[in-house]
Amino acid sequence: MGPETENRKPVALFMAFGTKGDIYPISAIAAAFASDQKQYRVVLVTHSAHQNLSSHLEERHVMFLGINSPPVLSVCDNYGSGSQELAFSQQKMIATRDHRQECYSAVEGIFGHGPTMEGDFILINFFALEGWSLAELFHVRCVVAAPYVVPYSAPSSFESQFRREHPLLYKYLQEADSNQVSWKDVAHWMWPLYTENWGLWRSDDLYLSPFPFTVGDFGYKISFFSRNEIYDCHLLHDPVTGLPTWHDRPPSPLLLYGFSKDIVECPDYWPSNVHVCGFWFLPTEWQFSCKKCQEISELSYPGDLRTKDEVCSAHVKLQYFLINPASTPPIFIGLSSIGSMGFLRNPQTFLQVIQTVLEITNFRFILFTAGYEPLDEAVQGIASESSHLDKRQYLEEGICLFDSRLFCFPNMTNMMTFVSDPCLFREIKILFSYLSTVKQNPANGLQLNIFCLAVFPSCLLTLHLDLAESSVRWQVLCPFILDQFYWAEKMYWIGVAPEPLNRSHLIPDKLDDESIGMAGKVLSRAINDALSQNIKARALEIAERISLEDGVMEAVKILKQEMNCSC
C-alpha cells in the first residue's frame, strides 16, 4: 500500500443509470452503506437529471456526481417521419459516446490518482455496464445490483456462436466451480459485455481486451456477434509460462437483487453469487418531494406519530379529493415514464377511455401525468372547454375533469404521500411507495417494485401503465415493453391482480367511438375483477410478509461481508 492510499478512505462508488426506478433503490443502498460504514467515502454517479437526490444523499454523506446524459432517449420526442429511425440512431450513438467519456472521466477522477485500496469497489446497475470495464481498468472490485430481474436475455444463437468463436473461453467458463465466474454468469447477465457494443469501446478507448477475462491479440481480427470486425482475444496467460491461467479463476461476481423471494423464485440455474435481499424501499424522509409538506409533517408530528393529515396549500385540492367522505375512494392511475418514452401517442384518446369508464361506473380516478407535456396539454384542453383555465394554477395544484370525478395532477415531483391513519403511516417505513418519488421505473419502467398498502390508503385501487410502480395492493396492470409483461403476468399469477390489459384497452388503435367504448368496458371489467375479495385478501397476505423484510440493510450486510468490513 503506497502513501497515496494510506492517506485516503476506501471508496464505494455507486454507478446507476436509467429512470428514477432504476436510480432511487441504488441510492437508498448508497445512503445506508454510508451511514453504516463511516470509514468509506461514498459516491453516487448517475444522470444529472436526478439532481434532486443530492440533498438527501448529502445528509447521509454521499457525494452526488452528475452525468449529463438523459435518463431516456425517446424517438418520438425528437423527430418526425421519414428519416426518424436513422436520425434517432445517430443521436443515440453520439449520446452513448459522450456518456461513456463522462463516465470514464468521473471514475478516473476518483481512482486515477494512485493505487487502489483493498476495500474499494464499484457497484453498478444493469444500465451502467460501463462500470464493469472501468472497474477492470482501474483494478477495482465490481458488484452488480438491481431492483428487478435482469431485463434482457441473450439471443437464442448467442451460446452456439460464442462456443464456435471462443472454444477455449467457453470451456474455461463451463468447467468453473460453482463459486467461480462461469457460464452461468455470462448467460444470466454478462452476455452484453461480449458483444460489439462494449467490445469496441473496451479495445479502442480503454485499451483493454475486447472481452472480460481475456487478453487481446492485436495482430489480427475476426468477426464476432456483428457484421463488423473486432480484435480476437485469448484466455488470460501466465506472464512467465505463457500458458492459460486455468488455475487462477476470479470469483463469481456478486449480484444483489432488490425484490422479495415471496414474489420471485430463485432458480438453481442462477449464478452462485446471486443474493435476493428483499425490496429496497426508500428512507421515510425521502417520501416527500414537496419540501413544504415535509416541513409541515416534521413540525406537526415529530417521531412520525400523526393523528391527521396536514399538507401545504398547493396540495389541498388533491388531499380533499383523496379523503372526500361523500364519494367513493378513488382509483390511482400511474403513468411513470410511459409517456416520455413515446408510448402514449394519443393522450386525448386515453382520456376519452377514462371518461367512458366514468360514464358506466361510479368510480373516481386520480391521474398523475408524470409531467408528460402532450397529456398535460390534452387535460388543459378539456378543462378550458368547460371553464376558465388558470394554467399556472393547474401546474401547481392540479385540476378536476368530468364532473369532478377525475383529478389530474401534472407534476409528480410535487407529490407527497398522504396518510389518513397513524397505524398505516408506520407501515410506510417498511413498504414505501414509489408514487411519492415521481417515476420509478425501472429503465424505462422495466422493473417491479412492490409498494405499500398504506400509501394512498384512501385509494380504492391502482392502475399502472408502468410496472415500476406495481404493488401488492389490488391493482390493474397494463404492460408496454420488455419485462413489464413478465411482471404483469407475475402479479396475475400470485393473485394480486387480474389478467393484464392489452395496451389497446387503454389506448385503442382506432379512434372511433366504438373502439373507445369497447376499451372503456374492458377496463371497467378489469377494475371490478381487481376489487374481488380474493385479490384483496391475497394482496394483504403478501404485504404482511414483505413488511418483515429490510432489503436495504440486507444489501448493506452482504456488501460488508463481501468487502471484509470490520464493523
N, C-alpha and C positions, 0 to 999 in steps of 0.2 A: 504494500500500500504506500503510495507516494505522498509527498507533503500536500498535494492538492486535495486528495481525498481525506486526509487526516483533519483538514480544516473545514470540512463541509458535512452537512447532513446527508444521509441516504435520500434518494429521490424516488417518489412514487408518482409516475406520470400517467394520468388517465386520459386516453385519447378516444373520443367518441364523436361520430358524425351521423347526420340524419335529422329528422324532425324531433320535436320535444319528447315523444315517446321513446325515442332511441337514447336521448341525452339525459333526461331527468333521472332515470333509475341509476345510471352510472354515476351521475353527480351525487346522488344520495350515498352511494358506497364511498366515493371520494371524501365526502364530508365526514362520514362516520369513521373512516380509516384515519383521517387527520386528527379527529378528536381523541381517538383511542391510542394512536401511535405518534406522540408529540415529538419523537426524535426524528421524524420524517419531514422532509419538505414535500408537500403535495401540490401537484399542478393539474389543472384540467385544461386540455386542448380541445376546442370544439369550434363550431361556427360562431362568428361574431354576432349573428342574429340572435343567439341565446344569451346575450349580454345581461339580460335581466336576472340571470342566475348569479351574477358576480357578487352582488351584495350578500346573498345568502351564503355563498361559499367563503367570502372574506370573513364572515363571522365565525366560520369553522376553520379559519387559517388555511384555506385552499386558494391558490393563485389561479385566476381565470386568464387564459391565453387564447385570444380570438383568432380564427382563420377567416378570411374574407369570402370564401366560397359560400353560396347559398345552400340551405338545407335541402331544397327541392328545385330541380330544373324541370319546368313544365313546357312541353312543346306547344301546348295550346295558348300559353300566355304571351308568346313572343313572335309567332309567325302566322301568316295567313296560309292560303292554299298554295299549290304549285310546288315550289322548292322547299316546302316546310320541313320535310324529313331531313334533307341534306343540310339545310341551314341549322337545324337543331343539332345534328350530328357534329357539325363544325363547332358550334358553340360549346357542346359538351366536351369535345376534345381540348379546346382551349381552356375551359374551366378546370378540367382534370389536370392538365399540365401545370396551371398556376397553383391549384390546390396542393398538389404534391410538392411543388417547390416551397410553398409556405410551410408545409408540414416538416420538410427537411430542415428549413431554417429554424423552426421552433425547437425541434429536437436537438439540433446542433447547438443552439444557444444554451441548452440545459446540460447536455452530456458531452459537448465537443471541446471542452477546455481542460481536459485532463483524464486520468484513468477513472474508470467507473468503480463503484463500491459493490461489495457482495450483496447488499440489501436493495440495490437499485432495481427497479422494474418498470415496465410499460404495460399498462392494461388497456386493451383495445376492444371495441365492439366490432360486429361483423361488417360495419360500413367504414371501418378505419383500418383496413388491411395493410395500408402503407406503413402502419406502426410496426407490423411484424418485420418487414425488411429493414426499417430504421433501427429497430432493436438489434437486429443482427449486425448492422453496420457499426453501431456504437457499442457492441458487446454487452448488451443489457438483456436481462431476462424478460420474456414476453408472456403475458397472461391474457386470456380472452374472456369476455363477459357479455352476456346478452339477456335481456328480459323476455326473450321469446326463443322458440326453437329456430335453428338456422333457417333463414327464409329462402334458401335456394338449394338446388340439388344439381349434381353433376349431370352432363349429357349422358345418354344411355351408352354412347360409344367411348366414353372417357377412359374406362378401365382398360379395355382392349387396346386402345391406341397408346395409352401410357405403357402398357406391358410391351407393346411392339417397339416403341421408340426408345424406351429405357428399361431393358430387361434386368440389368443389374440393380438399378434403383428399386424397381418393383419387387425383385426378390429380397432385397435388403429390408424393405418395409413389410413385406408379408411374413418374414421369418422373425420379426422382432418379438420380444417378450411382451407380456401384457402391460407392463409399466413403462415401456419404451415407445418412442414415436413409431407409429406403424401405419399400415394401410388404412386402418380404421379412422385414424385422424384425418388422413387425406380424403377419404370417401365422405366423412361426416361434414367437414367444414373447410379443410385446407386446399381443396382441389383448385379454387380460382387462382391460388398462388403459382400454379403450374401451367398457367395459360399465358398467351402472348400479352394480354393486358398488363400483367405485372412483370413478366419476364423481361420485356424490353426496357422497362423503367429500371429494373434492378441492374441489368447489364450496362445500359447506355448512360444512365445518370448516377447510379450509386456504385458502379464498378464492382458489383457482386456477381456471383454466378446467377444465371437466369432463374434457377430453381433452388428452393431451400434444401439444405442438407447435401449440397453438391458443390463441386468447384468447376469453374468454366474452362473450356478448351477453346481458346480464341483463334485456333489455327484453321478451323473450317466451320461450316454452318449446315444445319439441317432444318427441315420443316417440322413444326410441332404445334398441333392444335390450331393451325391457322394457315391461310394461304401464304403468309409472309414467312421469312426465314429469321430464325434467332439462333444464338450460339448453342452448340452442343454442350453437354455437361457430363460429368462423371461423379461417382461417389467420392466423398472426402478421402484423401490418401494420407498415409503416414509420411511426414516430410523426410524421413530417413530411408525407409524401405521402399517408398513409392507404391505400397500395396493398399487396397481399400481398407479403411478402418472399420471392419465389421465389429470389432470388439468395443469400439467407442461410440455407443449409441446415446443420443440425447433422450431425456425422459419425455413421455407423452405430455404435450402442452396442457397446462391447467385451463379448463373451460368451465366457467361458472354460469349457471342458468338461473334466472330470476323468476321462477314460477313454482307452483306447488306440485308435489307428487300426487296430490289428490286430483289434479286436473290432467296432468300429462304423465303417461307411463314412461319409465326409463328402460328401454330395451337392452338386451345383452349385447347387441351389436354396436352400441355406442362405445366410443373410446374409454379406456380405463380411468382417465383422469377428468371425467365429466362429473361435476357436482351440482345437484339441484338444491338450491338454497331455500326456496320459498319466495313469495313475491316481494319485490323491492319497492316498498311504499315510501313516500317522501316524509321528511320530518313535518310535524304538525304545523310549525310556523311557516313552512313553505306553501301551505294551502292557500294563503291569502296573496293573490296577485294585486289586490286593491289595498294599498298601504293604509288608506283611511279606515277601511273596515277592520284591518288588522289592529290598528292603534286603538280603535273603539273597543274591540274584543279584549285586548290586553289590559286596558284601563278598567273596563267594567267587570271582567271576570278573571282575575289573576288565579292561576292554578287550574284553569280550564273548568271551573265549576259554574257553568251557565245555567240560568233559570229561564231566560228568554232571549230572543234574537234582537240584536242591535246592529244596524248597518249604517253606512254613510248615506247621504241624501241621494246620491246617484243611483243607488240600488234599492230604493224604497219600492219602486214600482214592481221590480222583479220579486222582491220579498213578498209583497202583497199578493201577487199572482200565485206564488207558491203556496201560501198558507191561508188563502181566502176560504173561510169556513163555509161559505154559502155555495161553493162549487165543488165538483168532483176533483180529486187530485189530478194534477197534470201529468202528461207523458213527455219525457225529455227526449229530444232529437239531437244527437251529436254528429256533426259533420267532420270535425277534425280537418285533415289535410286533403280530403276527397275533392273539395272544390279547387284548391290551389294546385292540385296535381292534374286538373283538367278533366275530371270525370263527371262534373256537374255542368254539362254544356248548355242545358236549358233550364235555368233556375225557375223561370215562370211556370213551366210545366210541373216541376216539383212542388211548387206552392199550390198549384191547382189540385194536385193529388191530395195534399193535406186538406185543402178546402173541401174536397169531396168526402173525405173521411168525417170531417166535422158535420157535414150535412146529413149523414146517415147514422151518426152515433152521437152520444152525449160527451165524448171525450174533450179534453183540452190539451194543448201542446205548448211546450217551451222549445224554441228552436235557437240553438247557438249557430250563428252563421260563420264562426271562426274567422271573421274579418274578410271573407271572400267577397270581393267587390261586386261582381255581377249579381250575386244573390242579394247583397245589401241594396243594390240599385233596384232589383225587382221588388223587394219589400217596400222600399220608399215609393216606387211607382204605384203600387196597390194602395198604400196609405194616402197618397196625395189625391187619389180619386174620390175618397170619402170625406177628407178633412184637410185642413191646412197642416202642412208638414214642416216642422222645425227640424232641419237636417242635423244641426248640432245637438239638439236635444235627443234625437234618435240615437246618434252615435255614442252619447254618454249614458243614456238611461234605457234605451230600447223602446219598443212600441207594440201595441196590441193590434191585431188584424182580425177580420172575420168575426165580427160581433164580440170582440174581446176574448176570443177563445184560443187564439194563437199569440203567444208572446215571443217576439223576435228580439234577441239580444245580439248586437252586431259585433262586439269585440270581446272575445273570451279573455283577453289579457286583463280585463277589468273585473273578471268574475271571481267570486269567493265561494266558499262552502257555507250553505245555510243549514242550520240545525235547529230543530224545534224541540228537542228533548235532550236534557243533560246526560242521560244514560247513553243515548245514541251518539252524542258528541264524543264521549270517551272511546267509543268503538272506532272513531275515525283515526285515532292514533295508531290503530292496528290495521285497519282496512281503508287506506287512503284513496280517495277518488282522484283520478287524473282529470276529472272535469274541471277542477279548480286550477289546473296548470295549462290551460289552453289546449294543447294538442295532445299529444301523446300518441304518438304514433307508432309507431314504430315505424321504420323507414317507410316513411310514406305510409304509415299506418300498417306496418307489416306485423305487428305483434299484438299479442293479447296481454292485457293487464287486468286482473280481476280487482274490481274496486268494491267499496263498502256499501252494504245495505243502508248504512246510516247516512250516506251522502245523499243530499236531496231527499230526506226521508218523507217529504210531502209529495214526492212524485209517485205516480201510480205505476209507471213502467218506463223502461228506457228503450229507445230505438236508435241503433247505431249503424251509421254508414261507414264507420271506420273501426276495424276490430281493435284498434289501440285502446278503445275505451270499453271493451266488453267487460261484463261484470257478472257477479253471482246473483245479482238482482234479476227478477223476471224481466225478460227483455226480448226484443225482436232484432235480428241481425240481418244485414244486407252486405255481403262481401263484394268487393270490386276487383281486387288484384291479388296476385301471388298467394301467400299463405293465409290471407284473410279467409279464403274458402276452407282451409284446414281448421281454423279456429271457430268459424261459424258452425261447421259440422261437429266439432268437438263440444261446443256448448249445447247443441241439439242432442248429441249422444249422451252427455252426462245429465241431461234432463232439466237444464235451467233456461232453455229457450225452445220455441217451436222450430219447425223446419225453416232454414234460412230463405230469405226472399231472393228472388232474382232481381237484378238491377232494374229490369223493365217494370217491376212492380212499384218502383218509386219514381223512375224517370222513363215513361213509356217511349218506345221507339217512334210511334206515331203520335201526332199532336192533336188528333181529333177527339171529340167529346166522348166517343165510345171507348177509346183506349184509356183515356184518363179516368172515366167512370169505372172501368174494369180494374184498373190499378188501385183505385180507392177501395173497392170491395175486397180485393185480395189483402191489402194492408189492414183493413178493419178486421178481417177474419184472423189474420196472424196476431193482431193485438189481443183479441179475445182469447185465442189459444194460449198466449203468453200469460194471461191472467188466471189460468186454471189453478185449482188448488194444488194439483200435483207438482206443477212447476214452482209455485211459491214455496211449498214445503221443501222441495229439493234444493232450491237456492238458499234457503235459510240453513239447511243442514250443512251444505258445503261452506257457507260463510262462517259458520261456527267453528268448523275445523280449521279453516285458514286463519282465523283470528288468533290461534295459538302459535302461529309461526312468526318469526322475526327474520325475514330473509336477508335484510341488510346486515345485521350483526352476524348472521351465519356466514355471509360472504367475507366479512372482515376477519372472522375467526379462521377461515380457510386460508385467506391471504397471509395472515400472521404465521400460520403453520408452514405454509409453502416457503415463506421468506425467512423462516427461523427467527422470527422476532422473539426477543427475550421476555417481553411483557405483554 
